[in-house]
Amino acid sequence: MRFLIGIAIGAGVGYILGTRDGRERYDEIVASVSDLVGEEMVAQVTEFLDQGASEIRKAASEGLEEAASEVVETAGNGDNGEND
């Protein structure tokens, strides 16, 4: 999510710096962004995506822990995983 926010900010800054409209256009853009960020729907979507990302991180962490435990167990047994 931070990546997308960074892209949006970068695009906005690039547009503002590249435009010749000056202060009026800048004020218009700032007002639009402020309105968008303040909307309830945006807050709900952001919260939903944050919760989803947390669940994905937790699942990935648990999977990595399980895989690491299996590797340690296999290494401790002297078993290289091959059937003779």
PDB file of N, CA, C and O in Angstrom:
ATOM      1  N   MET A   1       0.827  -1.181   0.000  1.00  0.00           N
ATOM      2  CA  MET A   1       0.000   0.000   0.000  1.00  0.00           C
ATOM      3  C   MET A   1       0.879   1.255   0.000  1.00  0.00           C
ATOM      4  O   MET A   1       0.575   2.233  -0.683  1.00  0.00           O
ATOM      5  N   ARG A   2       1.950   1.217   0.758  1.00  0.00           N
ATOM      6  CA  ARG A   2       2.844   2.376   0.790  1.00  0.00           C
ATOM      7  C   ARG A   2       3.435   2.633  -0.591  1.00  0.00           C
ATOM      8  O   ARG A   2       3.654   3.782  -0.973  1.00  0.00           O
ATOM      9  N   PHE A   3       3.695   1.556  -1.342  1.00  0.00           N
ATOM     10  CA  PHE A   3       4.251   1.694  -2.682  1.00  0.00           C
ATOM     11  C   PHE A   3       3.292   2.472  -3.569  1.00  0.00           C
ATOM     12  O   PHE A   3       3.709   3.377  -4.292  1.00  0.00           O
ATOM     13  N   LEU A   4       2.008   2.128  -3.518  1.00  0.00           N
ATOM     14  CA  LEU A   4       1.025   2.821  -4.342  1.00  0.00           C
ATOM     15  C   LEU A   4       0.875   4.283  -3.935  1.00  0.00           C
ATOM     16  O   LEU A   4       0.725   5.162  -4.784  1.00  0.00           O
ATOM     17  N   ILE A   5       0.917   4.531  -2.647  1.00  0.00           N
ATOM     18  CA  ILE A   5       0.836   5.911  -2.167  1.00  0.00           C
ATOM     19  C   ILE A   5       2.061   6.689  -2.656  1.00  0.00           C
ATOM     20  O   ILE A   5       1.945   7.842  -3.071  1.00  0.00           O
ATOM     21  N   GLY A   6       3.215   6.062  -2.607  1.00  0.00           N
ATOM     22  CA  GLY A   6       4.439   6.709  -3.090  1.00  0.00           C
ATOM     23  C   GLY A   6       4.375   7.019  -4.573  1.00  0.00           C
ATOM     24  O   GLY A   6       4.807   8.083  -5.016  1.00  0.00           O
ATOM     25  N   ILE A   7       3.826   6.073  -5.344  1.00  0.00           N
ATOM     26  CA  ILE A   7       3.668   6.300  -6.783  1.00  0.00           C
ATOM     27  C   ILE A   7       2.722   7.478  -7.023  1.00  0.00           C
ATOM     28  O   ILE A   7       3.008   8.348  -7.846  1.00  0.00           O
ATOM     29  N   ALA A   8       1.604   7.504  -6.308  1.00  0.00           N
ATOM     30  CA  ALA A   8       0.630   8.584  -6.475  1.00  0.00           C
ATOM     31  C   ALA A   8       1.248   9.934  -6.106  1.00  0.00           C
ATOM     32  O   ALA A   8       1.052  10.924  -6.811  1.00  0.00           O
ATOM     33  N   ILE A   9       1.983   9.968  -5.015  1.00  0.00           N
ATOM     34  CA  ILE A   9       2.621  11.217  -4.598  1.00  0.00           C
ATOM     35  C   ILE A   9       3.662  11.643  -5.629  1.00  0.00           C
ATOM     36  O   ILE A   9       3.741  12.816  -5.994  1.00  0.00           O
ATOM     37  N   GLY A  10       4.451  10.695  -6.090  1.00  0.00           N
ATOM     38  CA  GLY A  10       5.472  11.008  -7.096  1.00  0.00           C
ATOM     39  C   GLY A  10       4.867  11.526  -8.390  1.00  0.00           C
ATOM     40  O   GLY A  10       5.373  12.477  -8.986  1.00  0.00           O
ATOM     41  N   ALA A  11       3.775  10.892  -8.823  1.00  0.00           N
ATOM     42  CA  ALA A  11       3.105  11.348 -10.040  1.00  0.00           C
ATOM     43  C   ALA A  11       2.534  12.750  -9.840  1.00  0.00           C
ATOM     44  O   ALA A  11       2.623  13.598 -10.728  1.00  0.00           O
ATOM     45  N   GLY A  12       1.952  12.983  -8.676  1.00  0.00           N
ATOM     46  CA  GLY A  12       1.398  14.303  -8.389  1.00  0.00           C
ATOM     47  C   GLY A  12       2.467  15.377  -8.368  1.00  0.00           C
ATOM     48  O   GLY A  12       2.290  16.450  -8.945  1.00  0.00           O
ATOM     49  N   VAL A  13       3.574  15.092  -7.704  1.00  0.00           N
ATOM     50  CA  VAL A  13       4.663  16.059  -7.636  1.00  0.00           C
ATOM     51  C   VAL A  13       5.238  16.315  -9.028  1.00  0.00           C
ATOM     52  O   VAL A  13       5.514  17.458  -9.394  1.00  0.00           O
ATOM     53  N   GLY A  14       5.414  15.260  -9.789  1.00  0.00           N
ATOM     54  CA  GLY A  14       5.920  15.425 -11.152  1.00  0.00           C
ATOM     55  C   GLY A  14       4.999  16.270 -12.007  1.00  0.00           C
ATOM     56  O   GLY A  14       5.444  17.116 -12.782  1.00  0.00           O
ATOM     57  N   TYR A  15       3.730  16.031 -11.857  1.00  0.00           N
ATOM     58  CA  TYR A  15       2.756  16.813 -12.623  1.00  0.00           C
ATOM     59  C   TYR A  15       2.795  18.281 -12.214  1.00  0.00           C
ATOM     60  O   TYR A  15       2.796  19.177 -13.058  1.00  0.00           O
ATOM     61  N   ILE A  16       2.828  18.509 -10.900  1.00  0.00           N
ATOM     62  CA  ILE A  16       2.838  19.895 -10.405  1.00  0.00           C
ATOM     63  C   ILE A  16       4.095  20.622 -10.883  1.00  0.00           C
ATOM     64  O   ILE A  16       4.028  21.768 -11.327  1.00  0.00           O
ATOM     65  N   LEU A  17       5.242  19.945 -10.787  1.00  0.00           N
ATOM     66  CA  LEU A  17       6.485  20.589 -11.203  1.00  0.00           C
ATOM     67  C   LEU A  17       6.550  20.778 -12.716  1.00  0.00           C
ATOM     68  O   LEU A  17       7.192  21.710 -13.201  1.00  0.00           O
ATOM     69  N   GLY A  18       5.895  19.906 -13.451  1.00  0.00           N
ATOM     70  CA  GLY A  18       5.940  19.988 -14.904  1.00  0.00           C
ATOM     71  C   GLY A  18       4.910  20.922 -15.504  1.00  0.00           C
ATOM     72  O   GLY A  18       5.014  21.279 -16.678  1.00  0.00           O
ATOM     73  N   THR A  19       3.949  21.313 -14.749  1.00  0.00           N
ATOM     74  CA  THR A  19       2.875  22.152 -15.291  1.00  0.00           C
ATOM     75  C   THR A  19       3.239  23.631 -15.220  1.00  0.00           C
ATOM     76  O   THR A  19       4.093  24.042 -14.435  1.00  0.00           O
ATOM     77  N   ARG A  20       2.573  24.418 -16.057  1.00  0.00           N
ATOM     78  CA  ARG A  20       2.803  25.866 -16.084  1.00  0.00           C
ATOM     79  C   ARG A  20       1.635  26.616 -15.448  1.00  0.00           C
ATOM     80  O   ARG A  20       1.597  27.847 -15.458  1.00  0.00           O
ATOM     81  N   ASP A  21       0.681  25.864 -14.894  1.00  0.00           N
ATOM     82  CA  ASP A  21      -0.510  26.494 -14.344  1.00  0.00           C
ATOM     83  C   ASP A  21      -0.241  27.233 -13.046  1.00  0.00           C
ATOM     84  O   ASP A  21      -1.013  28.111 -12.658  1.00  0.00           O
ATOM     85  N   GLY A  22       0.824  26.894 -12.387  1.00  0.00           N
ATOM     86  CA  GLY A  22       1.219  27.622 -11.200  1.00  0.00           C
ATOM     87  C   GLY A  22       0.411  27.311  -9.960  1.00  0.00           C
ATOM     88  O   GLY A  22      -0.085  26.198  -9.784  1.00  0.00           O
ATOM     89  N   ARG A  23       0.288  28.283  -9.125  1.00  0.00           N
ATOM     90  CA  ARG A  23      -0.305  28.129  -7.802  1.00  0.00           C
ATOM     91  C   ARG A  23      -1.767  27.709  -7.837  1.00  0.00           C
ATOM     92  O   ARG A  23      -2.198  26.947  -6.971  1.00  0.00           O
ATOM     93  N   GLU A  24      -2.541  28.179  -8.804  1.00  0.00           N
ATOM     94  CA  GLU A  24      -3.960  27.824  -8.876  1.00  0.00           C
ATOM     95  C   GLU A  24      -4.145  26.321  -9.068  1.00  0.00           C
ATOM     96  O   GLU A  24      -4.968  25.701  -8.395  1.00  0.00           O
ATOM     97  N   ARG A  25      -3.388  25.748  -9.974  1.00  0.00           N
ATOM     98  CA  ARG A  25      -3.485  24.303 -10.224  1.00  0.00           C
ATOM     99  C   ARG A  25      -3.010  23.525  -9.001  1.00  0.00           C
ATOM    100  O   ARG A  25      -3.615  22.517  -8.635  1.00  0.00           O
ATOM    101  N   TYR A  26      -1.942  23.980  -8.374  1.00  0.00           N
ATOM    102  CA  TYR A  26      -1.432  23.339  -7.164  1.00  0.00           C
ATOM    103  C   TYR A  26      -2.511  23.322  -6.080  1.00  0.00           C
ATOM    104  O   TYR A  26      -2.758  22.287  -5.460  1.00  0.00           O
ATOM    105  N   ASP A  27      -3.146  24.462  -5.857  1.00  0.00           N
ATOM    106  CA  ASP A  27      -4.208  24.530  -4.840  1.00  0.00           C
ATOM    107  C   ASP A  27      -5.370  23.599  -5.182  1.00  0.00           C
ATOM    108  O   ASP A  27      -5.956  22.979  -4.296  1.00  0.00           O
ATOM    109  N   GLU A  28      -5.697  23.506  -6.461  1.00  0.00           N
ATOM    110  CA  GLU A  28      -6.776  22.615  -6.910  1.00  0.00           C
ATOM    111  C   GLU A  28      -6.425  21.154  -6.627  1.00  0.00           C
ATOM    112  O   GLU A  28      -7.266  20.388  -6.157  1.00  0.00           O
ATOM    113  N   ILE A  29      -5.199  20.780  -6.913  1.00  0.00           N
ATOM    114  CA  ILE A  29      -4.760  19.398  -6.692  1.00  0.00           C
ATOM    115  C   ILE A  29      -4.745  19.084  -5.197  1.00  0.00           C
ATOM    116  O   ILE A  29      -5.213  18.024  -4.781  1.00  0.00           O
ATOM    117  N   VAL A  30      -4.216  19.987  -4.400  1.00  0.00           N
ATOM    118  CA  VAL A  30      -4.154  19.775  -2.950  1.00  0.00           C
ATOM    119  C   VAL A  30      -5.560  19.615  -2.383  1.00  0.00           C
ATOM    120  O   VAL A  30      -5.793  18.755  -1.533  1.00  0.00           O
ATOM    121  N   ALA A  31      -6.482  20.425  -2.840  1.00  0.00           N
ATOM    122  CA  ALA A  31      -7.864  20.331  -2.363  1.00  0.00           C
ATOM    123  C   ALA A  31      -8.483  18.992  -2.751  1.00  0.00           C
ATOM    124  O   ALA A  31      -9.189  18.380  -1.949  1.00  0.00           O
ATOM    125  N   SER A  32      -8.226  18.535  -3.967  1.00  0.00           N
ATOM    126  CA  SER A  32      -8.767  17.252  -4.425  1.00  0.00           C
ATOM    127  C   SER A  32      -8.218  16.092  -3.608  1.00  0.00           C
ATOM    128  O   SER A  32      -8.964  15.196  -3.213  1.00  0.00           O
ATOM    129  N   VAL A  33      -6.918  16.112  -3.357  1.00  0.00           N
ATOM    130  CA  VAL A  33      -6.295  15.049  -2.569  1.00  0.00           C
ATOM    131  C   VAL A  33      -6.824  15.074  -1.138  1.00  0.00           C
ATOM    132  O   VAL A  33      -7.097  14.021  -0.563  1.00  0.00           O
ATOM    133  N   SER A  34      -6.966  16.232  -0.573  1.00  0.00           N
ATOM    134  CA  SER A  34      -7.495  16.351   0.795  1.00  0.00           C
ATOM    135  C   SER A  34      -8.914  15.814   0.871  1.00  0.00           C
ATOM    136  O   SER A  34      -9.273  15.128   1.829  1.00  0.00           O
ATOM    137  N   ASP A  35      -9.719  16.124  -0.132  1.00  0.00           N
ATOM    138  CA  ASP A  35     -11.089  15.605  -0.170  1.00  0.00           C
ATOM    139  C   ASP A  35     -11.089  14.083  -0.271  1.00  0.00           C
ATOM    140  O   ASP A  35     -11.855  13.406   0.414  1.00  0.00           O
ATOM    141  N   LEU A  36     -10.224  13.554  -1.129  1.00  0.00           N
ATOM    142  CA  LEU A  36     -10.171  12.109  -1.335  1.00  0.00           C
ATOM    143  C   LEU A  36      -9.719  11.388  -0.072  1.00  0.00           C
ATOM    144  O   LEU A  36     -10.326  10.392   0.321  1.00  0.00           O
ATOM    145  N   VAL A  37      -8.666  11.877   0.565  1.00  0.00           N
ATOM    146  CA  VAL A  37      -8.139  11.239   1.766  1.00  0.00           C
ATOM    147  C   VAL A  37      -9.155  11.304   2.901  1.00  0.00           C
ATOM    148  O   VAL A  37      -9.223  10.389   3.721  1.00  0.00           O
ATOM    149  N   GLY A  38      -9.930  12.354   2.957  1.00  0.00           N
ATOM    150  CA  GLY A  38     -10.895  12.519   4.028  1.00  0.00           C
ATOM    151  C   GLY A  38     -12.166  11.710   3.869  1.00  0.00           C
ATOM    152  O   GLY A  38     -12.966  11.639   4.802  1.00  0.00           O
ATOM    153  N   GLU A  39     -12.373  11.098   2.714  1.00  0.00           N
ATOM    154  CA  GLU A  39     -13.605  10.352   2.486  1.00  0.00           C
ATOM    155  C   GLU A  39     -13.620   9.042   3.270  1.00  0.00           C
ATOM    156  O   GLU A  39     -12.599   8.367   3.406  1.00  0.00           O
ATOM    157  N   GLU A  40     -14.790   8.705   3.776  1.00  0.00           N
ATOM    158  CA  GLU A  40     -14.971   7.498   4.592  1.00  0.00           C
ATOM    159  C   GLU A  40     -14.655   6.236   3.796  1.00  0.00           C
ATOM    160  O   GLU A  40     -14.039   5.308   4.320  1.00  0.00           O
ATOM    161  N   MET A  41     -15.074   6.198   2.530  1.00  0.00           N
ATOM    162  CA  MET A  41     -14.855   5.005   1.706  1.00  0.00           C
ATOM    163  C   MET A  41     -13.363   4.721   1.548  1.00  0.00           C
ATOM    164  O   MET A  41     -12.942   3.565   1.607  1.00  0.00           O
ATOM    165  N   VAL A  42     -12.570   5.756   1.350  1.00  0.00           N
ATOM    166  CA  VAL A  42     -11.117   5.581   1.216  1.00  0.00           C
ATOM    167  C   VAL A  42     -10.539   5.021   2.507  1.00  0.00           C
ATOM    168  O   VAL A  42      -9.683   4.137   2.478  1.00  0.00           O
ATOM    169  N   ALA A  43     -11.007   5.534   3.637  1.00  0.00           N
ATOM    170  CA  ALA A  43     -10.534   5.046   4.929  1.00  0.00           C
ATOM    171  C   ALA A  43     -10.893   3.570   5.114  1.00  0.00           C
ATOM    172  O   ALA A  43     -10.084   2.791   5.617  1.00  0.00           O
ATOM    173  N   GLN A  44     -12.098   3.192   4.708  1.00  0.00           N
ATOM    174  CA  GLN A  44     -12.521   1.793   4.844  1.00  0.00           C
ATOM    175  C   GLN A  44     -11.698   0.880   3.949  1.00  0.00           C
ATOM    176  O   GLN A  44     -11.282  -0.197   4.377  1.00  0.00           O
ATOM    177  N   VAL A  45     -11.461   1.299   2.716  1.00  0.00           N
ATOM    178  CA  VAL A  45     -10.665   0.483   1.790  1.00  0.00           C
ATOM    179  C   VAL A  45      -9.237   0.349   2.304  1.00  0.00           C
ATOM    180  O   VAL A  45      -8.657  -0.736   2.260  1.00  0.00           O
ATOM    181  N   THR A  46      -8.675   1.439   2.785  1.00  0.00           N
ATOM    182  CA  THR A  46      -7.317   1.403   3.321  1.00  0.00           C
ATOM    183  C   THR A  46      -7.225   0.450   4.509  1.00  0.00           C
ATOM    184  O   THR A  46      -6.277  -0.329   4.609  1.00  0.00           O
ATOM    185  N   GLU A  47      -8.196   0.507   5.398  1.00  0.00           N
ATOM    186  CA  GLU A  47      -8.203  -0.384   6.557  1.00  0.00           C
ATOM    187  C   GLU A  47      -8.345  -1.840   6.120  1.00  0.00           C
ATOM    188  O   GLU A  47      -7.665  -2.717   6.653  1.00  0.00           O
ATOM    189  N   PHE A  48      -9.222  -2.100   5.156  1.00  0.00           N
ATOM    190  CA  PHE A  48      -9.428  -3.458   4.645  1.00  0.00           C
ATOM    191  C   PHE A  48      -8.143  -3.999   4.043  1.00  0.00           C
ATOM    192  O   PHE A  48      -7.762  -5.137   4.319  1.00  0.00           O
ATOM    193  N   LEU A  49      -7.468  -3.199   3.224  1.00  0.00           N
ATOM    194  CA  LEU A  49      -6.227  -3.648   2.596  1.00  0.00           C
ATOM    195  C   LEU A  49      -5.128  -3.863   3.628  1.00  0.00           C
ATOM    196  O   LEU A  49      -4.325  -4.786   3.492  1.00  0.00           O
ATOM    197  N   ASP A  50      -5.084  -3.037   4.641  1.00  0.00           N
ATOM    198  CA  ASP A  50      -4.091  -3.192   5.692  1.00  0.00           C
ATOM    199  C   ASP A  50      -4.310  -4.494   6.455  1.00  0.00           C
ATOM    200  O   ASP A  50      -3.350  -5.198   6.766  1.00  0.00           O
ATOM    201  N   GLN A  51      -5.562  -4.820   6.757  1.00  0.00           N
ATOM    202  CA  GLN A  51      -5.875  -6.068   7.457  1.00  0.00           C
ATOM    203  C   GLN A  51      -5.508  -7.270   6.590  1.00  0.00           C
ATOM    204  O   GLN A  51      -4.965  -8.258   7.085  1.00  0.00           O
ATOM    205  N   GLY A  52      -5.805  -7.182   5.298  1.00  0.00           N
ATOM    206  CA  GLY A  52      -5.454  -8.268   4.386  1.00  0.00           C
ATOM    207  C   GLY A  52      -3.951  -8.476   4.322  1.00  0.00           C
ATOM    208  O   GLY A  52      -3.471  -9.610   4.326  1.00  0.00           O
ATOM    209  N   ALA A  53      -3.216  -7.380   4.265  1.00  0.00           N
ATOM    210  CA  ALA A  53      -1.755  -7.476   4.231  1.00  0.00           C
ATOM    211  C   ALA A  53      -1.224  -8.089   5.516  1.00  0.00           C
ATOM    212  O   ALA A  53      -0.270  -8.866   5.480  1.00  0.00           O
ATOM    213  N   SER A  54      -1.823  -7.754   6.646  1.00  0.00           N
ATOM    214  CA  SER A  54      -1.398  -8.330   7.918  1.00  0.00           C
ATOM    215  C   SER A  54      -1.630  -9.836   7.942  1.00  0.00           C
ATOM    216  O   SER A  54      -0.791 -10.591   8.435  1.00  0.00           O
ATOM    217  N   GLU A  55      -2.760 -10.266   7.412  1.00  0.00           N
ATOM    218  CA  GLU A  55      -3.062 -11.699   7.371  1.00  0.00           C
ATOM    219  C   GLU A  55      -2.091 -12.432   6.453  1.00  0.00           C
ATOM    220  O   GLU A  55      -1.654 -13.539   6.767  1.00  0.00           O
ATOM    221  N   ILE A  56      -1.755 -11.825   5.334  1.00  0.00           N
ATOM    222  CA  ILE A  56      -0.808 -12.444   4.399  1.00  0.00           C
ATOM    223  C   ILE A  56       0.570 -12.548   5.046  1.00  0.00           C
ATOM    224  O   ILE A  56       1.232 -13.579   4.929  1.00  0.00           O
ATOM    225  N   ARG A  57       1.006 -11.488   5.725  1.00  0.00           N
ATOM    226  CA  ARG A  57       2.308 -11.535   6.411  1.00  0.00           C
ATOM    227  C   ARG A  57       2.324 -12.632   7.464  1.00  0.00           C
ATOM    228  O   ARG A  57       3.319 -13.344   7.600  1.00  0.00           O
ATOM    229  N   LYS A  58       1.232 -12.775   8.212  1.00  0.00           N
ATOM    230  CA  LYS A  58       1.163 -13.785   9.259  1.00  0.00           C
ATOM    231  C   LYS A  58       1.225 -15.186   8.657  1.00  0.00           C
ATOM    232  O   LYS A  58       1.950 -16.046   9.157  1.00  0.00           O
ATOM    233  N   ALA A  59       0.467 -15.415   7.585  1.00  0.00           N
ATOM    234  CA  ALA A  59       0.462 -16.735   6.936  1.00  0.00           C
ATOM    235  C   ALA A  59       1.838 -17.063   6.360  1.00  0.00           C
ATOM    236  O   ALA A  59       2.310 -18.195   6.475  1.00  0.00           O
ATOM    237  N   ALA A  60       2.474 -16.083   5.748  1.00  0.00           N
ATOM    238  CA  ALA A  60       3.806 -16.309   5.181  1.00  0.00           C
ATOM    239  C   ALA A  60       4.810 -16.612   6.283  1.00  0.00           C
ATOM    240  O   ALA A  60       5.664 -17.483   6.120  1.00  0.00           O
ATOM    241  N   SER A  61       4.718 -15.914   7.387  1.00  0.00           N
ATOM    242  CA  SER A  61       5.622 -16.124   8.507  1.00  0.00           C
ATOM    243  C   SER A  61       5.456 -17.536   9.069  1.00  0.00           C
ATOM    244  O   SER A  61       6.437 -18.230   9.338  1.00  0.00           O
ATOM    245  N   GLU A  62       4.200 -17.946   9.239  1.00  0.00           N
ATOM    246  CA  GLU A  62       3.944 -19.289   9.769  1.00  0.00           C
ATOM    247  C   GLU A  62       4.466 -20.355   8.812  1.00  0.00           C
ATOM    248  O   GLU A  62       5.025 -21.361   9.248  1.00  0.00           O
ATOM    249  N   GLY A  63       4.287 -20.141   7.518  1.00  0.00           N
ATOM    250  CA  GLY A  63       4.785 -21.092   6.522  1.00  0.00           C
ATOM    251  C   GLY A  63       6.293 -21.194   6.544  1.00  0.00           C
ATOM    252  O   GLY A  63       6.850 -22.287   6.437  1.00  0.00           O
ATOM    253  N   LEU A  64       6.961 -20.055   6.683  1.00  0.00           N
ATOM    254  CA  LEU A  64       8.416 -20.063   6.745  1.00  0.00           C
ATOM    255  C   LEU A  64       8.923 -20.749   8.015  1.00  0.00           C
ATOM    256  O   LEU A  64       9.914 -21.478   7.975  1.00  0.00           O
ATOM    257  N   GLU A  65       8.253 -20.516   9.125  1.00  0.00           N
ATOM    258  CA  GLU A  65       8.642 -21.170  10.373  1.00  0.00           C
ATOM    259  C   GLU A  65       8.498 -22.684  10.247  1.00  0.00           C
ATOM    260  O   GLU A  65       9.368 -23.432  10.693  1.00  0.00           O
ATOM    261  N   GLU A  66       7.411 -23.129   9.646  1.00  0.00           N
ATOM    262  CA  GLU A  66       7.184 -24.564   9.471  1.00  0.00           C
ATOM    263  C   GLU A  66       8.253 -25.174   8.565  1.00  0.00           C
ATOM    264  O   GLU A  66       8.789 -26.242   8.861  1.00  0.00           O
ATOM    265  N   ALA A  67       8.559 -24.496   7.470  1.00  0.00           N
ATOM    266  CA  ALA A  67       9.577 -24.997   6.547  1.00  0.00           C
ATOM    267  C   ALA A  67      10.944 -25.044   7.220  1.00  0.00           C
ATOM    268  O   ALA A  67      11.693 -26.003   7.038  1.00  0.00           O
ATOM    269  N   ALA A  68      11.271 -24.020   7.993  1.00  0.00           N
ATOM    270  CA  ALA A  68      12.558 -23.996   8.686  1.00  0.00           C
ATOM    271  C   ALA A  68      12.648 -25.127   9.707  1.00  0.00           C
ATOM    272  O   ALA A  68      13.701 -25.747   9.855  1.00  0.00           O
ATOM    273  N   SER A  69      11.555 -25.398  10.407  1.00  0.00           N
ATOM    274  CA  SER A  69      11.538 -26.490  11.383  1.00  0.00           C
ATOM    275  C   SER A  69      11.776 -27.827  10.703  1.00  0.00           C
ATOM    276  O   SER A  69      12.492 -28.680  11.228  1.00  0.00           O
ATOM    277  N   GLU A  70      11.174 -28.006   9.531  1.00  0.00           N
ATOM    278  CA  GLU A  70      11.368 -29.255   8.795  1.00  0.00           C
ATOM    279  C   GLU A  70      12.814 -29.405   8.347  1.00  0.00           C
ATOM    280  O   GLU A  70      13.367 -30.504   8.394  1.00  0.00           O
ATOM    281  N   VAL A  71      13.428 -28.315   7.916  1.00  0.00           N
ATOM    282  CA  VAL A  71      14.825 -28.365   7.485  1.00  0.00           C
ATOM    283  C   VAL A  71      15.720 -28.710   8.663  1.00  0.00           C
ATOM    284  O   VAL A  71      16.625 -29.534   8.536  1.00  0.00           O
ATOM    285  N   VAL A  72      15.475 -28.088   9.805  1.00  0.00           N
ATOM    286  CA  VAL A  72      16.285 -28.354  10.995  1.00  0.00           C
ATOM    287  C   VAL A  72      16.098 -29.807  11.438  1.00  0.00           C
ATOM    288  O   VAL A  72      17.062 -30.477  11.809  1.00  0.00           O
ATOM    289  N   GLU A  73      14.871 -30.279  11.397  1.00  0.00           N
ATOM    290  CA  GLU A  73      14.588 -31.662  11.796  1.00  0.00           C
ATOM    291  C   GLU A  73      15.286 -32.645  10.860  1.00  0.00           C
ATOM    292  O   GLU A  73      15.884 -33.619  11.314  1.00  0.00           O
ATOM    293  N   THR A  74      15.210 -32.393   9.570  1.00  0.00           N
ATOM    294  CA  THR A  74      15.852 -33.267   8.579  1.00  0.00           C
ATOM    295  C   THR A  74      17.364 -33.239   8.760  1.00  0.00           C
ATOM    296  O   THR A  74      18.009 -34.287   8.721  1.00  0.00           O
ATOM    297  N   ALA A  75      17.934 -32.065   8.957  1.00  0.00           N
ATOM    298  CA  ALA A  75      19.378 -31.949   9.131  1.00  0.00           C
ATOM    299  C   ALA A  75      19.825 -32.638  10.411  1.00  0.00           C
ATOM    300  O   ALA A  75      20.901 -33.235  10.453  1.00  0.00           O
ATOM    301  N   GLY A  76      19.020 -32.561  11.439  1.00  0.00           N
ATOM    302  CA  GLY A  76      19.359 -33.196  12.722  1.00  0.00           C
ATOM    303  C   GLY A  76      19.331 -34.711  12.640  1.00  0.00           C
ATOM    304  O   GLY A  76      20.061 -35.380  13.372  1.00  0.00           O
ATOM    305  N   ASN A  77      18.507 -35.263  11.768  1.00  0.00           N
ATOM    306  CA  ASN A  77      18.398 -36.707  11.602  1.00  0.00           C
ATOM    307  C   ASN A  77      19.478 -37.267  10.677  1.00  0.00           C
ATOM    308  O   ASN A  77      19.646 -38.483  10.580  1.00  0.00           O
ATOM    309  N   GLY A  78      20.200 -36.394  10.006  1.00  0.00           N
ATOM    310  CA  GLY A  78      21.197 -36.855   9.039  1.00  0.00           C
ATOM    311  C   GLY A  78      20.566 -37.375   7.765  1.00  0.00           C
ATOM    312  O   GLY A  78      21.241 -38.009   6.954  1.00  0.00           O
ATOM    313  N   ASP A  79      19.295 -37.118   7.577  1.00  0.00           N
ATOM    314  CA  ASP A  79      18.564 -37.557   6.398  1.00  0.00           C
ATOM    315  C   ASP A  79      18.644 -36.480   5.345  1.00  0.00           C
ATOM    316  O   ASP A  79      18.302 -35.326   5.603  1.00  0.00           O
ATOM    317  N   ASN A  80      19.098 -36.849   4.150  1.00  0.00           N
ATOM    318  CA  ASN A  80      19.184 -35.858   3.088  1.00  0.00           C
ATOM    319  C   ASN A  80      17.949 -35.839   2.211  1.00  0.00           C
ATOM    320  O   ASN A  80      17.933 -35.155   1.188  1.00  0.00           O
ATOM    321  N   GLY A  81      16.924 -36.567   2.584  1.00  0.00           N
ATOM    322  CA  GLY A  81      15.666 -36.556   1.847  1.00  0.00           C
ATOM    323  C   GLY A  81      15.613 -37.548   0.710  1.00  0.00           C
ATOM    324  O   GLY A  81      14.574 -37.669   0.061  1.00  0.00           O
ATOM    325  N   GLU A  82      16.709 -38.276   0.439  1.00  0.00           N
ATOM    326  CA  GLU A  82      16.732 -39.238  -0.657  1.00  0.00           C
ATOM    327  C   GLU A  82      16.382 -40.629  -0.135  1.00  0.00           C
ATOM    328  O   GLU A  82      16.773 -41.021   0.965  1.00  0.00           O
ATOM    329  N   ASN A  83      15.652 -41.342  -0.936  1.00  0.00           N
ATOM    330  CA  ASN A  83      15.320 -42.731  -0.584  1.00  0.00           C
ATOM    331  C   ASN A  83      16.355 -43.655  -1.186  1.00  0.00           C
ATOM    332  O   ASN A  83      16.597 -43.602  -2.392  1.00  0.00           O
ATOM    333  N   ASP A  84      16.976 -44.504  -0.375  1.00  0.00           N
ATOM    334  CA  ASP A  84      18.015 -45.435  -0.880  1.00  0.00           C
ATOM    335  C   ASP A  84      17.424 -46.769  -1.168  1.00  0.00           C
ATOM    336  O   ASP A  84      18.133 -47.679  -1.598  1.00  0.00           O
TER     337      ASP A  84
END
